[in-house]
Amino acid sequence: MDKIKESFFLNRKSREIYSLTLWSRKNIKVLNSQEVEQIILDNSSTVFINYERDNLTMLAESELVSFWESDLKNHIAKSYCSSPQDFEHGYCYIAELWKGKYGKRILVLHYLH
């Protein structure tokens, strides 16, 4: 039998990340490009989640470095005031660091286009 892929959601009103259980209630800060790179390249105990609408998709550890090199490296915006048109190919990401359960860090990328 195939494994059921776990789904993650962001409740904007309550500012919670959850799947079948609550993962986080604490948004720590917006990160800059250097901080995102450090989290990805250090391969620390960070859970990496890609954000589109309210559904969150966890990326496999094996995909992180190539995703950084191909899609993220030159597309991290400094704030929500940034315009995607200021970036090559008209898209960017806002990177947020969340504190997850058991002290795990969660990187949430908000895709803007």
MOPAC internal coordinates of N, CA, C and O (Angstrom, degrees):
PM7 1SCF
backbone

  N    0.0000 0     0.00 0     0.00 0    0    0    0
  C    1.4490 1     0.00 0     0.00 0    1    0    0
  C    1.5284 1   109.32 1     0.00 0    2    1    0
  O    1.2310 1   119.86 1   -40.88 1    3    2    1
  N    1.3321 1   117.88 1   139.12 1    3    2    1
  C    1.4607 1   122.59 1   177.93 1    5    3    2
  C    1.5070 1   110.50 1   -68.81 1    6    5    3
  O    1.2310 1   121.77 1   -33.96 1    7    6    5
  N    1.3277 1   114.22 1   146.04 1    7    6    5
  C    1.4542 1   119.25 1   174.17 1    9    7    6
  C    1.5205 1   109.13 1   -72.39 1   10    9    7
  O    1.2310 1   120.60 1   -38.02 1   11   10    9
  N    1.3104 1   116.46 1   141.98 1   11   10    9
  C    1.4604 1   120.48 1   174.89 1   13   11   10
  C    1.5185 1   107.63 1   -83.42 1   14   13   11
  O    1.2310 1   120.41 1   -54.52 1   15   14   13
  N    1.3181 1   116.83 1   125.48 1   15   14   13
  C    1.4541 1   121.55 1   179.88 1   17   15   14
  C    1.5216 1   109.48 1   -73.84 1   18   17   15
  O    1.2310 1   120.84 1   -49.95 1   19   18   17
  N    1.3247 1   116.00 1   130.05 1   19   18   17
  C    1.4514 1   120.81 1  -179.16 1   21   19   18
  C    1.5240 1   109.88 1   -70.63 1   22   21   19
  O    1.2310 1   120.41 1   -44.37 1   23   22   21
  N    1.3208 1   116.83 1   135.63 1   23   22   21
  C    1.4587 1   122.34 1   178.84 1   25   23   22
  C    1.5164 1   109.27 1  -104.14 1   26   25   23
  O    1.2310 1   120.67 1   -35.74 1   27   26   25
  N    1.3151 1   116.32 1   144.26 1   27   26   25
  C    1.4529 1   122.61 1   179.24 1   29   27   26
  C    1.5179 1   108.83 1  -123.21 1   30   29   27
  O    1.2310 1   120.82 1   -31.93 1   31   30   29
  N    1.3163 1   116.04 1   148.07 1   31   30   29
  C    1.4546 1   121.82 1  -177.87 1   33   31   30
  C    1.5159 1   110.82 1  -137.12 1   34   33   31
  O    1.2310 1   121.27 1   -29.21 1   35   34   33
  N    1.3117 1   115.17 1   150.79 1   35   34   33
  C    1.4568 1   122.09 1   175.28 1   37   35   34
  C    1.5148 1   107.39 1  -113.34 1   38   37   35
  O    1.2310 1   120.19 1   -60.55 1   39   38   37
  N    1.3121 1   117.25 1   119.45 1   39   38   37
  C    1.4545 1   122.35 1   174.69 1   41   39   38
  C    1.5182 1   106.59 1   -92.35 1   42   41   39
  O    1.2310 1   120.28 1   -75.22 1   43   42   41
  N    1.3334 1   117.07 1   104.78 1   43   42   41
  C    1.4637 1   121.03 1  -175.31 1   45   43   42
  C    1.5151 1   112.55 1   -63.84 1   46   45   43
  O    1.2310 1   120.42 1   143.54 1   47   46   45
  N    1.3170 1   116.81 1   -36.46 1   47   46   45
  C    1.4624 1   120.34 1  -176.93 1   49   47   46
  C    1.5300 1   111.19 1   -66.94 1   50   49   47
  O    1.2310 1   120.18 1   131.10 1   51   50   49
  N    1.3194 1   117.26 1   -48.90 1   51   50   49
  C    1.4615 1   120.36 1  -178.64 1   53   51   50
  C    1.5259 1   112.19 1   -89.74 1   54   53   51
  O    1.2310 1   120.30 1   172.48 1   55   54   53
  N    1.3572 1   117.03 1    -7.52 1   55   54   53
  C    1.4611 1   123.55 1  -179.03 1   57   55   54
  C    1.5230 1   111.40 1    55.66 1   58   57   55
  O    1.2310 1   121.29 1  -128.94 1   59   58   57
  N    1.3336 1   115.14 1    51.06 1   59   58   57
  C    1.4562 1   121.65 1   179.32 1   61   59   58
  C    1.5198 1   109.86 1  -122.65 1   62   61   59
  O    1.2310 1   120.69 1   -35.81 1   63   62   61
  N    1.3108 1   116.29 1   144.19 1   63   62   61
  C    1.4548 1   122.84 1   170.72 1   65   63   62
  C    1.5237 1   105.97 1  -105.56 1   66   65   63
  O    1.2310 1   120.62 1   -48.85 1   67   66   65
  N    1.3218 1   116.41 1   131.15 1   67   66   65
  C    1.4491 1   118.63 1  -179.91 1   69   67   66
  C    1.5261 1   111.23 1  -149.13 1   70   69   67
  O    1.2310 1   121.41 1   -20.81 1   71   70   69
  N    1.3008 1   114.92 1   159.19 1   71   70   69
  C    1.4643 1   122.49 1   169.17 1   73   71   70
  C    1.5159 1   103.54 1  -124.63 1   74   73   71
  O    1.2310 1   119.64 1    60.43 1   75   74   73
  N    1.3066 1   118.30 1  -119.57 1   75   74   73
  C    1.4558 1   118.84 1   172.04 1   77   75   74
  C    1.5273 1   109.93 1   -77.07 1   78   77   75
  O    1.2310 1   120.86 1   159.10 1   79   78   77
  N    1.3197 1   115.96 1   -20.90 1   79   78   77
  C    1.4629 1   122.19 1   175.93 1   81   79   78
  C    1.5204 1   108.66 1  -127.49 1   82   81   79
  O    1.2310 1   120.41 1   -19.77 1   83   82   81
  N    1.3045 1   116.83 1   160.23 1   83   82   81
  C    1.4646 1   121.93 1   179.57 1   85   83   82
  C    1.5231 1   109.76 1   -70.41 1   86   85   83
  O    1.2310 1   120.17 1   -51.09 1   87   86   85
  N    1.3167 1   117.27 1   128.91 1   87   86   85
  C    1.4569 1   121.71 1   178.56 1   89   87   86
  C    1.5143 1   112.67 1  -100.39 1   90   89   87
  O    1.2310 1   119.87 1   144.00 1   91   90   89
  N    1.3105 1   117.84 1   -36.00 1   91   90   89
  C    1.4626 1   118.95 1  -175.61 1   93   91   90
  C    1.5082 1   111.43 1  -158.57 1   94   93   91
  O    1.2310 1   121.56 1   -34.25 1   95   94   93
  N    1.3226 1   114.63 1   145.75 1   95   94   93
  C    1.4560 1   122.37 1   171.02 1   97   95   94
  C    1.5180 1   110.37 1  -127.24 1   98   97   95
  O    1.2310 1   120.31 1  -169.87 1   99   98   97
  N    1.3203 1   117.01 1    10.13 1   99   98   97
  C    1.4573 1   118.73 1  -173.16 1  101   99   98
  C    1.5217 1   111.84 1  -131.24 1  102  101   99
  O    1.2310 1   121.32 1   -70.05 1  103  102  101
  N    1.3177 1   115.09 1   109.95 1  103  102  101
  C    1.4495 1   122.67 1   172.83 1  105  103  102
  C    1.5253 1   105.84 1   -89.71 1  106  105  103
  O    1.2310 1   119.84 1   -62.58 1  107  106  105
  N    1.3229 1   117.91 1   117.42 1  107  106  105
  C    1.4639 1   121.20 1  -173.87 1  109  107  106
  C    1.5290 1   112.17 1   -84.43 1  110  109  107
  O    1.2310 1   120.31 1   123.15 1  111  110  109
  N    1.3475 1   117.01 1   -56.85 1  111  110  109
  C    1.4609 1   119.59 1  -178.08 1  113  111  110
  C    1.5193 1   111.72 1  -169.12 1  114  113  111
  O    1.2310 1   121.27 1   -14.52 1  115  114  113
  N    1.3221 1   115.17 1   165.48 1  115  114  113
  C    1.4658 1   122.43 1   171.87 1  117  115  114
  C    1.5201 1   106.79 1   -85.37 1  118  117  115
  O    1.2310 1   120.50 1   -43.65 1  119  118  117
  N    1.3268 1   116.64 1   136.35 1  119  118  117
  C    1.4613 1   122.15 1  -176.50 1  121  119  118
  C    1.5186 1   112.06 1  -102.20 1  122  121  119
  O    1.2310 1   120.97 1   -26.86 1  123  122  121
  N    1.3242 1   115.75 1   153.14 1  123  122  121
  C    1.4634 1   120.16 1   172.94 1  125  123  122
  C    1.5304 1   108.95 1   -93.51 1  126  125  123
  O    1.2310 1   120.66 1    -4.33 1  127  126  125
  N    1.3062 1   116.34 1   175.67 1  127  126  125
  C    1.4592 1   122.09 1  -174.93 1  129  127  126
  C    1.5328 1   112.47 1   -59.72 1  130  129  127
  O    1.2310 1   120.06 1   138.67 1  131  130  129
  N    1.3274 1   117.50 1   -41.33 1  131  130  129
  C    1.4607 1   120.98 1  -179.34 1  133  131  130
  C    1.5332 1   111.28 1   -65.02 1  134  133  131
  O    1.2310 1   120.13 1   141.36 1  135  134  133
  N    1.3263 1   117.37 1   -38.64 1  135  134  133
  C    1.4616 1   120.84 1   179.03 1  137  135  134
  C    1.5299 1   111.10 1   -67.71 1  138  137  135
  O    1.2310 1   120.41 1   140.20 1  139  138  137
  N    1.3242 1   116.82 1   -39.80 1  139  138  137
  C    1.4708 1   120.71 1   177.47 1  141  139  138
  C    1.5228 1   109.68 1   -63.64 1  142  141  139
  O    1.2310 1   120.63 1   133.77 1  143  142  141
  N    1.3245 1   116.39 1   -46.23 1  143  142  141
  C    1.4656 1   120.31 1   179.34 1  145  143  142
  C    1.5240 1   111.07 1   -58.83 1  146  145  143
  O    1.2310 1   119.81 1   136.66 1  147  146  145
  N    1.3196 1   117.98 1   -43.34 1  147  146  145
  C    1.4566 1   121.48 1  -179.85 1  149  147  146
  C    1.5326 1   111.30 1   -61.76 1  150  149  147
  O    1.2310 1   120.11 1   135.98 1  151  150  149
  N    1.3154 1   117.40 1   -44.02 1  151  150  149
  C    1.4617 1   121.39 1   179.02 1  153  151  150
  C    1.5288 1   110.64 1   -61.55 1  154  153  151
  O    1.2310 1   120.32 1   135.75 1  155  154  153
  N    1.3231 1   116.99 1   -44.25 1  155  154  153
  C    1.4647 1   120.74 1  -177.37 1  157  155  154
  C    1.5198 1   111.65 1   -71.10 1  158  157  155
  O    1.2310 1   120.03 1   132.57 1  159  158  157
  N    1.3326 1   117.56 1   -47.43 1  159  158  157
  C    1.4580 1   120.58 1  -175.78 1  161  159  158
  C    1.5203 1   113.35 1   -74.42 1  162  161  159
  O    1.2310 1   120.04 1   153.24 1  163  162  161
  N    1.3342 1   117.52 1   -26.76 1  163  162  161
  C    1.4659 1   120.51 1   176.84 1  165  163  162
  C    1.5136 1   111.49 1   -72.47 1  166  165  163
  O    1.2310 1   120.84 1   162.36 1  167  166  165
  N    1.3335 1   116.00 1   -17.64 1  167  166  165
  C    1.4618 1   121.53 1  -179.13 1  169  167  166
  C    1.5255 1   110.39 1    49.31 1  170  169  167
  O    1.2310 1   121.53 1  -136.64 1  171  170  169
  N    1.3388 1   114.68 1    43.36 1  171  170  169
  C    1.4590 1   120.12 1  -179.35 1  173  171  170
  C    1.5188 1   110.28 1   -73.89 1  174  173  171
  O    1.2310 1   120.43 1    10.32 1  175  174  173
  N    1.2947 1   116.79 1  -169.68 1  175  174  173
  C    1.4683 1   120.27 1  -176.77 1  177  175  174
  C    1.5231 1   111.32 1   -79.28 1  178  177  175
  O    1.2310 1   120.29 1  -147.96 1  179  178  177
  N    1.3158 1   117.05 1    32.04 1  179  178  177
  C    1.4561 1   122.20 1  -179.49 1  181  179  178
  C    1.5209 1   111.28 1   -81.21 1  182  181  179
  O    1.2310 1   120.55 1   -43.15 1  183  182  181
  N    1.3103 1   116.56 1   136.85 1  183  182  181
  C    1.4576 1   121.47 1   170.81 1  185  183  182
  C    1.5205 1   105.86 1   -91.78 1  186  185  183
  O    1.2310 1   119.87 1   -51.95 1  187  186  185
  N    1.3014 1   117.85 1   128.05 1  187  186  185
  C    1.4647 1   122.51 1  -176.21 1  189  187  186
  C    1.5101 1   108.85 1  -105.01 1  190  189  187
  O    1.2310 1   120.35 1   -55.18 1  191  190  189
  N    1.3188 1   116.93 1   124.82 1  191  190  189
  C    1.4582 1   121.00 1  -177.51 1  193  191  190
  C    1.5197 1   109.16 1  -128.30 1  194  193  191
  O    1.2310 1   120.25 1   -46.34 1  195  194  193
  N    1.3032 1   117.12 1   133.66 1  195  194  193
  C    1.4599 1   122.82 1   177.18 1  197  195  194
  C    1.5237 1   108.45 1   -97.24 1  198  197  195
  O    1.2310 1   119.75 1   -48.72 1  199  198  197
  N    1.3142 1   118.08 1   131.28 1  199  198  197
  C    1.4638 1   123.17 1  -173.56 1  201  199  198
  C    1.5240 1   111.42 1  -103.64 1  202  201  199
  O    1.2310 1   120.18 1   -51.65 1  203  202  201
  N    1.2784 1   117.27 1   128.35 1  203  202  201
  C    1.4669 1   122.84 1   167.98 1  205  203  202
  C    1.5132 1   106.98 1  -142.50 1  206  205  203
  O    1.2310 1   120.39 1   -59.61 1  207  206  205
  N    1.3026 1   116.85 1   120.39 1  207  206  205
  C    1.4619 1   123.44 1  -173.73 1  209  207  206
  C    1.5194 1   108.29 1    56.19 1  210  209  207
  O    1.2310 1   119.18 1    46.70 1  211  210  209
  N    1.3232 1   119.18 1  -133.30 1  211  210  209
  C    1.4642 1   119.78 1   179.78 1  213  211  210
  C    1.5169 1   112.71 1  -100.27 1  214  213  211
  O    1.2310 1   119.98 1   178.88 1  215  214  213
  N    1.3204 1   117.65 1    -1.12 1  215  214  213
  C    1.4603 1   121.06 1   177.29 1  217  215  214
  C    1.5191 1   109.31 1   -91.04 1  218  217  215
  O    1.2310 1   120.87 1   -43.11 1  219  218  217
  N    1.3100 1   115.94 1   136.89 1  219  218  217
  C    1.4571 1   121.94 1   179.41 1  221  219  218
  C    1.5224 1   108.39 1  -112.63 1  222  221  219
  O    1.2310 1   120.73 1   -42.13 1  223  222  221
  N    1.3227 1   116.21 1   137.87 1  223  222  221
  C    1.4525 1   121.28 1   178.84 1  225  223  222
  C    1.5203 1   108.78 1  -120.25 1  226  225  223
  O    1.2310 1   120.80 1   -58.02 1  227  226  225
  N    1.3186 1   116.07 1   121.98 1  227  226  225
  C    1.4582 1   119.17 1   179.12 1  229  227  226
  C    1.5234 1   109.02 1   -80.81 1  230  229  227
  O    1.2310 1   121.17 1   -49.76 1  231  230  229
  N    1.3260 1   115.36 1   130.24 1  231  230  229
  C    1.4615 1   120.00 1   177.12 1  233  231  230
  C    1.5202 1   109.49 1   -90.71 1  234  233  231
  O    1.2310 1   120.76 1   -35.27 1  235  234  233
  N    1.3169 1   116.14 1   144.73 1  235  234  233
  C    1.4617 1   121.38 1   178.18 1  237  235  234
  C    1.5203 1   109.79 1   -68.78 1  238  237  235
  O    1.2310 1   120.45 1   -33.92 1  239  238  237
  N    1.3337 1   116.74 1   146.08 1  239  238  237
  C    1.4615 1   121.29 1   178.22 1  241  239  238
  C    1.5174 1   111.41 1   -54.29 1  242  241  239
  O    1.2310 1   120.50 1   143.11 1  243  242  241
  N    1.3044 1   116.65 1   -36.89 1  243  242  241
  C    1.4645 1   121.33 1  -177.97 1  245  243  242
  C    1.5315 1   112.45 1   -66.04 1  246  245  243
  O    1.2310 1   119.79 1   162.60 1  247  246  245
  N    1.3274 1   118.01 1   -17.40 1  247  246  245
  C    1.4689 1   122.21 1  -178.68 1  249  247  246
  C    1.5284 1   113.44 1   -96.40 1  250  249  247
  O    1.2310 1   119.77 1   168.74 1  251  250  249
  N    1.3176 1   118.04 1   -11.26 1  251  250  249
  C    1.4620 1   120.87 1  -170.03 1  253  251  250
  C    1.5169 1   114.13 1   -62.27 1  254  253  251
  O    1.2310 1   120.06 1   129.08 1  255  254  253
  N    1.3217 1   117.50 1   -50.92 1  255  254  253
  C    1.4713 1   119.97 1  -175.79 1  257  255  254
  C    1.5247 1   110.85 1   -64.38 1  258  257  255
  O    1.2310 1   119.97 1   136.30 1  259  258  257
  N    1.3290 1   117.66 1   -43.70 1  259  258  257
  C    1.4660 1   118.97 1   179.63 1  261  259  258
  C    1.5332 1   111.11 1   -66.75 1  262  261  259
  O    1.2310 1   120.02 1   144.20 1  263  262  261
  N    1.3427 1   117.56 1   -35.80 1  263  262  261
  C    1.4650 1   120.75 1   176.18 1  265  263  262
  C    1.5251 1   110.44 1   -65.01 1  266  265  263
  O    1.2310 1   120.37 1   140.00 1  267  266  265
  N    1.3251 1   116.89 1   -40.00 1  267  266  265
  C    1.4650 1   121.03 1   176.54 1  269  267  266
  C    1.5255 1   109.77 1   -60.22 1  270  269  267
  O    1.2310 1   120.36 1   129.70 1  271  270  269
  N    1.3186 1   116.92 1   -50.30 1  271  270  269
  C    1.4664 1   121.44 1  -176.66 1  273  271  270
  C    1.5269 1   112.41 1   -65.53 1  274  273  271
  O    1.2310 1   119.83 1   138.99 1  275  274  273
  N    1.3344 1   117.94 1   -41.01 1  275  274  273
  C    1.4603 1   120.38 1  -174.00 1  277  275  274
  C    1.5274 1   114.35 1   -86.65 1  278  277  275
  O    1.2310 1   119.36 1   142.76 1  279  278  277
  N    1.3250 1   118.83 1   -37.24 1  279  278  277
  C    1.4651 1   120.79 1  -171.48 1  281  279  278
  C    1.5290 1   115.64 1  -117.70 1  282  281  279
  O    1.2310 1   119.74 1   148.33 1  283  282  281
  N    1.3018 1   118.10 1   -31.67 1  283  282  281
  C    1.4639 1   119.70 1  -170.15 1  285  283  282
  C    1.5210 1   115.86 1   -97.65 1  286  285  283
  O    1.2310 1   120.28 1   140.03 1  287  286  285
  N    1.2953 1   117.07 1   -39.97 1  287  286  285
  C    1.4657 1   123.08 1  -167.80 1  289  287  286
  C    1.5306 1   113.89 1   -43.27 1  290  289  287
  O    1.2310 1   119.83 1   134.54 1  291  290  289
  N    1.2813 1   117.92 1   -45.46 1  291  290  289
  C    1.4654 1   121.44 1  -177.42 1  293  291  290
  C    1.5240 1   112.69 1  -109.85 1  294  293  291
  O    1.2310 1   120.76 1  -158.22 1  295  294  293
  N    1.3453 1   116.14 1    21.78 1  295  294  293
  C    1.4581 1   119.92 1  -175.12 1  297  295  294
  C    1.5305 1   113.67 1  -132.71 1  298  297  295
  O    1.2310 1   120.03 1  -153.76 1  299  298  297
  N    1.3306 1   117.55 1    26.24 1  299  298  297
  C    1.4668 1   120.96 1   176.84 1  301  299  298
  C    1.5246 1   108.20 1   -96.00 1  302  301  299
  O    1.2310 1   120.66 1   -62.49 1  303  302  301
  N    1.3249 1   116.34 1   117.51 1  303  302  301
  C    1.4714 1   121.66 1   179.17 1  305  303  302
  C    1.5258 1   109.63 1   -84.14 1  306  305  303
  O    1.2310 1   121.12 1   -26.10 1  307  306  305
  N    1.3186 1   115.47 1   153.90 1  307  306  305
  C    1.4702 1   120.48 1  -178.40 1  309  307  306
  C    1.5191 1   112.85 1   -81.41 1  310  309  307
  O    1.2310 1   120.20 1   155.90 1  311  310  309
  N    1.3256 1   117.22 1   -24.10 1  311  310  309
  C    1.4640 1   119.89 1  -178.62 1  313  311  310
  C    1.5236 1   109.78 1  -161.27 1  314  313  311
  O    1.2310 1   121.37 1    -6.90 1  315  314  313
  N    1.3201 1   114.99 1   173.10 1  315  314  313
  C    1.4636 1   120.21 1   177.60 1  317  315  314
  C    1.5202 1   111.71 1   -70.22 1  318  317  315
  O    1.2310 1   119.60 1   169.84 1  319  318  317
  N    1.3150 1   118.37 1   -10.16 1  319  318  317
  C    1.4676 1   121.91 1   177.48 1  321  319  318
  C    1.5269 1   111.55 1   -81.43 1  322  321  319
  O    1.2310 1   120.35 1   170.08 1  323  322  321
  N    1.3206 1   116.94 1    -9.92 1  323  322  321
  C    1.4626 1   121.08 1  -179.09 1  325  323  322
  C    1.5256 1   110.20 1   -68.32 1  326  325  323
  O    1.2310 1   121.46 1   -31.14 1  327  326  325
  N    1.3219 1   114.81 1   148.86 1  327  326  325
  C    1.4610 1   120.52 1   178.02 1  329  327  326
  C    1.5265 1   109.51 1  -103.11 1  330  329  327
  O    1.2310 1   119.87 1   -49.18 1  331  330  329
  N    1.3178 1   117.86 1   130.82 1  331  330  329
  C    1.4669 1   120.27 1   176.51 1  333  331  330
  C    1.5295 1   112.55 1   -58.04 1  334  333  331
  O    1.2310 1   120.39 1   153.00 1  335  334  333
  N    1.3304 1   116.85 1   -27.00 1  335  334  333
  C    1.4680 1   120.43 1   179.87 1  337  335  334
  C    1.5326 1   112.06 1   -68.86 1  338  337  335
  O    1.2310 1   120.11 1   166.55 1  339  338  337
  N    1.3233 1   117.39 1   -13.45 1  339  338  337
  C    1.4594 1   120.88 1   176.91 1  341  339  338
  C    1.5298 1   111.79 1   -78.90 1  342  341  339
  O    1.2310 1   120.42 1   174.07 1  343  342  341
  N    1.3275 1   116.79 1    -5.93 1  343  342  341
  C    1.4565 1   122.20 1  -177.06 1  345  343  342
  C    1.5206 1   110.06 1  -112.99 1  346  345  343
  O    1.2310 1   121.24 1   -28.60 1  347  346  345
  N    1.3372 1   115.24 1   151.40 1  347  346  345
  C    1.4576 1   120.82 1   176.81 1  349  347  346
  C    1.5272 1   109.78 1   -56.35 1  350  349  347
  O    1.2310 1   119.93 1   -42.91 1  351  350  349
  N    1.2897 1   117.73 1   137.09 1  351  350  349
  C    1.4696 1   126.07 1  -179.96 1  353  351  350
  C    1.5318 1   113.06 1    68.61 1  354  353  351
  O    1.2310 1   119.52 1  -171.56 1  355  354  353
  N    1.3455 1   118.52 1     8.44 1  355  354  353
  C    1.4590 1   122.30 1   172.07 1  357  355  354
  C    1.5177 1   117.16 1    68.24 1  358  357  355
  O    1.2310 1   120.01 1  -147.41 1  359  358  357
  N    1.3181 1   117.59 1    32.59 1  359  358  357
  C    1.4680 1   119.89 1   174.68 1  361  359  358
  C    1.5206 1   109.92 1  -143.12 1  362  361  359
  O    1.2310 1   121.20 1   -22.46 1  363  362  361
  N    1.3295 1   115.30 1   157.54 1  363  362  361
  C    1.4568 1   121.51 1   175.99 1  365  363  362
  C    1.5222 1   109.34 1  -156.14 1  366  365  363
  O    1.2310 1   120.95 1    -6.18 1  367  366  365
  N    1.3063 1   115.79 1   173.82 1  367  366  365
  C    1.4551 1   122.69 1   178.14 1  369  367  366
  C    1.5221 1   109.66 1  -128.12 1  370  369  367
  O    1.2310 1   120.55 1   -38.08 1  371  370  369
  N    1.3103 1   116.56 1   141.92 1  371  370  369
  C    1.4562 1   122.46 1   166.83 1  373  371  370
  C    1.5266 1   104.82 1   -99.32 1  374  373  371
  O    1.2310 1   120.29 1   -54.20 1  375  374  373
  N    1.3210 1   117.04 1   125.80 1  375  374  373
  C    1.4617 1   121.38 1  -177.77 1  377  375  374
  C    1.5187 1   109.54 1  -102.82 1  378  377  375
  O    1.2310 1   120.88 1   -56.56 1  379  378  377
  N    1.3181 1   115.92 1   123.44 1  379  378  377
  C    1.4647 1   121.12 1   177.61 1  381  379  378
  C    1.5226 1   109.37 1  -117.60 1  382  381  379
  O    1.2310 1   121.36 1   -39.37 1  383  382  381
  N    1.3280 1   115.01 1   140.63 1  383  382  381
  C    1.4468 1   121.41 1   174.36 1  385  383  382
  C    1.5189 1   108.39 1  -100.97 1  386  385  383
  O    1.2310 1   120.63 1   -51.26 1  387  386  385
  N    1.3172 1   116.40 1   128.74 1  387  386  385
  C    1.4596 1   123.46 1   178.44 1  389  387  386
  C    1.5140 1   108.50 1  -118.61 1  390  389  387
  O    1.2310 1   120.77 1   -29.16 1  391  390  389
  N    1.3161 1   116.14 1   150.84 1  391  390  389
  C    1.4597 1   121.17 1   173.76 1  393  391  390
  C    1.5156 1   107.33 1   -96.12 1  394  393  391
  O    1.2310 1   120.54 1   -60.54 1  395  394  393
  N    1.3202 1   116.57 1   119.46 1  395  394  393
  C    1.4516 1   121.81 1  -177.80 1  397  395  394
  C    1.5128 1   112.74 1   -96.06 1  398  397  395
  O    1.2310 1   121.40 1     0.19 1  399  398  397
  N    1.3044 1   114.93 1  -179.81 1  399  398  397
  C    1.4577 1   119.12 1   178.68 1  401  399  398
  C    1.5207 1   109.56 1   -66.60 1  402  401  399
  O    1.2310 1   120.94 1   -29.54 1  403  402  401
  N    1.3000 1   115.80 1   150.46 1  403  402  401
  C    1.4647 1   124.23 1  -178.71 1  405  403  402
  C    1.5301 1   112.05 1    62.34 1  406  405  403
  O    1.2310 1   120.14 1  -155.68 1  407  406  405
  N    1.3425 1   117.34 1    24.32 1  407  406  405
  C    1.4609 1   121.42 1   176.82 1  409  407  406
  C    1.5149 1   115.16 1    77.80 1  410  409  407
  O    1.2310 1   119.98 1  -178.17 1  411  410  409
  N    1.3111 1   117.65 1     1.83 1  411  410  409
  C    1.4646 1   121.13 1  -179.89 1  413  411  410
  C    1.5242 1   110.10 1   -68.04 1  414  413  411
  O    1.2310 1   120.66 1   -40.02 1  415  414  413
  N    1.3188 1   116.35 1   139.98 1  415  414  413
  C    1.4558 1   120.66 1   176.86 1  417  415  414
  C    1.5174 1   109.32 1   -89.68 1  418  417  415
  O    1.2310 1   121.00 1   -37.65 1  419  418  417
  N    1.3231 1   115.69 1   142.35 1  419  418  417
  C    1.4584 1   121.97 1  -179.81 1  421  419  418
  C    1.5260 1   107.78 1  -123.04 1  422  421  419
  O    1.2310 1   120.56 1   -54.89 1  423  422  421
  N    1.3086 1   116.53 1   125.11 1  423  422  421
  C    1.4509 1   122.55 1   176.03 1  425  423  422
  C    1.5181 1   107.45 1   -99.85 1  426  425  423
  O    1.2310 1   120.45 1   -60.97 1  427  426  425
  N    1.3300 1   116.75 1   119.03 1  427  426  425
  C    1.4684 1   122.39 1   179.53 1  429  427  426
  C    1.5129 1   107.79 1  -111.78 1  430  429  427
  O    1.2310 1   120.65 1   -53.82 1  431  430  429
  N    1.3247 1   116.37 1   126.18 1  431  430  429
  C    1.4616 1   121.81 1   179.11 1  433  431  430
  C    1.5157 1   109.08 1  -108.40 1  434  433  431
  O    1.2310 1   120.74 1   -60.14 1  435  434  433
  N    1.3168 1   116.19 1   119.86 1  435  434  433
  C    1.4625 1   122.01 1   177.64 1  437  435  434
  C    1.5244 1   107.23 1   -94.20 1  438  437  435
  O    1.2310 1   120.55 1   -66.38 1  439  438  437
  N    1.3069 1   116.55 1   113.62 1  439  438  437
  C    1.4655 1   123.30 1  -177.06 1  441  439  438
  C    1.5292 1   109.50 1   -81.87 1  442  441  439
  O    1.2310 1   120.66 1   -57.51 1  443  442  441
  N    1.3209 1   116.35 1   122.49 1  443  442  441
  C    1.4583 1   121.72 1   178.27 1  445  443  442
  C    1.5296 1   108.48 1  -118.18 1  446  445  443
  O    1.2310 1   120.86 1   -46.59 1  447  446  445
  N    1.3380 1   115.96 1   133.41 1  447  446  445
  C    1.4767 1   119.50 1   177.17 1  449  447  446
  C    1.5016 1   109.94 1  -144.83 1  450  449  447
  O    1.2310 1   120.10 1   180.00 1  451  450  449

